[in-house]
């Protein structure tokens, strides 16, 4: 109950995403309906999938990894920036992180994408602006590193992997979701850049 009263938006998103994803595991009709299909979206069909694709996941590992990241950072972020700001950040990141994929794959009829990774990247990078000296771990390395360094390595990795496109992971969504989180926080949180700098040098 404490989470629902103090961070209601993150709590609802967390629970709804888990329930919807598990339900979609057993309902292929819903799974197909909710997936992002850039070919259709670019032709102004199934525009709603820019949001619904973030409510389903490919498998249990995909869901668990995303929800663990959400759990560690989303509730803390909502408490820092406010509920409506957090909700707006999350929805914007869902949409904006998918737009590059829609443009890139608009003529690829067989390409689909799903998962909340773009929005969760936005949450993570917004949090980094608040606490750049916190420690994070890059799997599989068991060595914690500063959040600001994690952010730089993460962006570089996503950029390179997106150019190669050799796996089935939507690295474009990760990269542009992270940028959305940074830009949103700079716009909606006055003084965040001086705060970020002071934490770095302090």
C-alpha positions in Angstrom: 0.0 0.0 0.0 2.9 2.4 0.7 4.0 2.2 -2.9 0.5 2.9 -4.2 0.1 6.0 -2.0 3.6 7.4 -2.5 4.3 6.4 -6.1 1.0 5.5 -7.6 1.9 5.9 -11.3 5.0 3.7 -11.1 3.0 1.1 -9.1 0.2 1.0 -11.7 2.6 0.7 -14.6 4.6 -2.0 -12.9 1.6 -4.1 -12.0 -0.2 -3.6 -15.3 2.9 -4.4 -17.4 3.5 -7.7 -15.5 -0.2 -8.7 -15.7 -0.5 -7.8 -19.4 2.8 -9.5 -20.3 1.9 -12.8 -18.5 -1.6 -12.7 -20.1 -0.1 -12.2 -23.6 2.3 -15.2 -23.1 -0.9 -17.4 -23.2 -2.9 -15.3 -25.7 -1.2 -15.1 -29.1 -4.0 -13.0 -30.4 -3.3 -10.2 -27.9 0.4 -10.7 -28.4 0.1 -10.0 -32.1 -2.3 -7.2 -31.6 -0.1 -5.3 -29.1 3.2 -5.7 -30.9 4.7 -2.7 -32.8 4.6 -3.3 -36.5 6.5 -0.4 -38.2 5.2 -1.3 -41.6 1.6 -0.8 -40.4 2.3 2.2 -38.2 4.1 4.1 -41.0 0.9 3.7 -43.0 -1.2 5.1 -40.1 -2.5 1.7 -39.0 -2.2 0.3 -35.5 -0.8 3.6 -34.1 -1.8 2.4 -30.6 1.0 -0.1 -30.7 3.5 2.7 -30.1 2.2 2.4 -26.5 0.8 -1.2 -26.2 4.1 -2.7 -27.4 5.6 -1.6 -24.1 3.1 -3.6 -22.2 4.2 -7.0 -23.5 7.5 -8.9 -23.5 9.0 -11.6 -25.6 9.6 -14.1 -22.8 10.0 -14.4 -19.0 13.7 -13.3 -19.0 12.8 -10.2 -21.0 10.0 -9.4 -18.6 12.0 -10.1 -15.4 15.0 -8.1 -16.6 12.9 -5.0 -17.5 10.8 -5.1 -14.4 13.8 -5.5 -12.1 15.3 -2.4 -13.7 12.0 -0.6 -13.4 11.7 -1.7 -9.7 15.1 -0.4 -8.8 14.8 3.1 -10.4 11.2 4.0 -11.3 9.7 4.3 -7.8 12.6 6.4 -6.6 12.4 8.6 -9.7 8.7 9.3 -9.3 9.3 10.3 -5.7 11.9 12.8 -7.0 10.1 14.4 -10.0 6.4 13.9 -9.1 3.7 11.6 -10.3 2.3 13.4 -13.3 5.8 14.2 -14.5 6.8 10.5 -14.2 3.7 9.4 -16.1 4.4 11.9 -18.9 8.0 10.8 -19.1 7.1 7.1 -19.4 4.4 7.6 -22.0 6.5 10.0 -24.1 9.5 7.6 -23.9 7.3 4.6 -25.1 6.3 6.6 -28.2 9.5 8.5 -29.0 11.8 5.5 -28.5 9.8 3.6 -31.1 9.6 6.4 -33.8 13.2 5.7 -35.1 12.3 2.0 -35.4 9.2 2.9 -37.4 11.2 5.1 -39.7 14.0 2.6 -40.1 11.8 -0.4 -40.7 8.8 1.2 -42.5 9.2 -1.0 -45.5 10.1 -4.2 -43.7 6.8 -6.1 -43.5 8.2 -8.8 -41.3 9.8 -6.6 -38.6 8.1 -6.4 -35.2 9.2 -5.0 -31.8 7.9 -5.2 -28.3 8.9 -4.5 -24.7 9.2 -1.6 -22.3 13.0 -1.2 -22.7 12.8 2.2 -24.4 10.7 3.7 -21.6 12.8 2.0 -18.9 16.0 3.4 -20.5 14.4 6.8 -20.1 13.7 6.2 -16.5 17.2 5.0 -15.9 18.9 8.0 -17.6 16.6 10.5 -15.9 17.7 8.9 -12.6 21.4 9.2 -13.5 21.0 13.0 -13.8 19.8 13.0 -10.2 22.4 10.7 -8.8 25.4 10.3 -11.2 27.7 8.9 -8.6 25.5 6.0 -7.5 26.9 2.6 -8.4 25.5 0.3 -11.2 26.6 -3.1 -12.5 27.0 -4.0 -16.2 26.3 -7.7 -16.6 28.2 -10.0 -16.7 30.9 -7.9 -15.0 30.4 -8.1 -11.2 32.2 -4.7 -10.7 30.0 -1.7 -9.8 30.8 1.5 -11.7 29.5 5.0 -11.4 26.1 5.7 -13.0 27.4 8.4 -15.2 30.1 6.1 -16.6 27.5 3.3 -17.0 25.4 5.8 -19.0 28.2 6.7 -21.4 29.1 3.0 -22.0 25.4 2.1 -22.4 24.8 4.8 -25.1 28.0 3.8 -27.0 27.0 0.2 -26.9 23.5 0.8 -28.1 24.7 3.1 -30.9 27.2 0.5 -32.2 24.8 -2.4 -31.9 22.0 -0.5 -33.6 24.3 0.1 -36.6 25.2 -3.6 -36.8 21.7 -4.9 -36.3 23.0 -8.5 -35.8 20.6 -9.6 -33.1 16.9 -9.4 -32.4 17.2 -6.6 -29.8 15.8 -3.2 -30.6 18.9 -1.2 -29.7 17.4 1.9 -31.3 14.6 2.0 -28.7 17.2 1.7 -25.9 19.3 4.6 -27.3 16.4 7.0 -28.1 14.6 6.1 -24.9 17.7 7.1 -22.9 17.9 10.4 -24.8 14.2 11.0 -24.1 14.9 10.6 -20.4 17.8 13.0 -20.5 16.0 15.7 -22.5 12.7 15.4 -20.6 14.5 15.8 -17.2 16.5 18.8 -18.4 13.3 20.5 -19.6 11.0 19.6 -16.7 13.3 19.7 -13.7 14.7 23.2 -13.1 18.3 23.2 -12.0 19.0 19.6 -12.8 22.1 20.4 -14.8 23.8 22.4 -12.0 22.7 19.6 -9.6 24.2 16.9 -11.9 27.5 18.9 -12.1 27.7 19.5 -8.4 27.2 15.8 -7.7 29.9 14.9 -10.1 32.5 17.3 -8.7 31.3 17.1 -5.1 
